[in-house]
Amino acid sequence: MKTVTSTEFRARAGQYLDDAAKAPVVITKHNRPSRVLIDIDEYEALKGGLSREQKLAQIAQDDHERFGSLYEKLAR
């Protein structure tokens, strides 16, 4: 992963856009990470992913569908 200052990024934006197609580019401001430039496919994959809470809810739903009747029998 490449790291550049915001000043460097402004001066060579085209180069860093090309670089971001291969690996994320971290842009710093005042010596701190400020932004990350990533390829659109990577962004879409991140955006389309489920949040942790959504994943846990899906697991709980799947378990209930698979084992719901067993849980009910055991509860009696």
VENMO-V253978 format. One record per residue. NEAR is the number of other ideal C-beta (glycine too) atoms within 8 Angstrom. D_CENTER is the distance of its C-alpha to the mean C-alpha in whole Angstrom. Layout:
# VENMO-V253978
<<NEAR,D_CENTER> <NEAR,D_CENTER>>
This chain:
# VENMO-V253978
<<6,15> <9,18> <8,19> <12,21> <8,23> <10,22> <6,26> <8,25> <12,23> <7,25> <6,28> <9,26> <8,23> <6,24> <7,24> <14,20> <9,19> <8,20> <10,19> <12,15> <6,16> <6,16> <7,14> <10,12> <15,15> <12,15> <15,17> <12,19> <7,22> <4,25> <3,23> <6,20> <8,17> <7,16> <6,14> <8,11> <10,13> <10,11> <8,12> <6,12> <6,11> <9,8> <9,7> <8,9> <8,7> <8,4> <6,6> <5,9> <6,7> <6,9> <6,9> <6,11> <6,14> <8,14> <9,14> <8,17> <8,19> <9,18> <8,20> <8,23> <8,23> <8,24> <8,26> <9,28> <7,29> <6,30> <8,31> <8,32> <6,36> <7,36> <9,35> <8,38> <7,40> <6,40> <5,40> <4,43>>
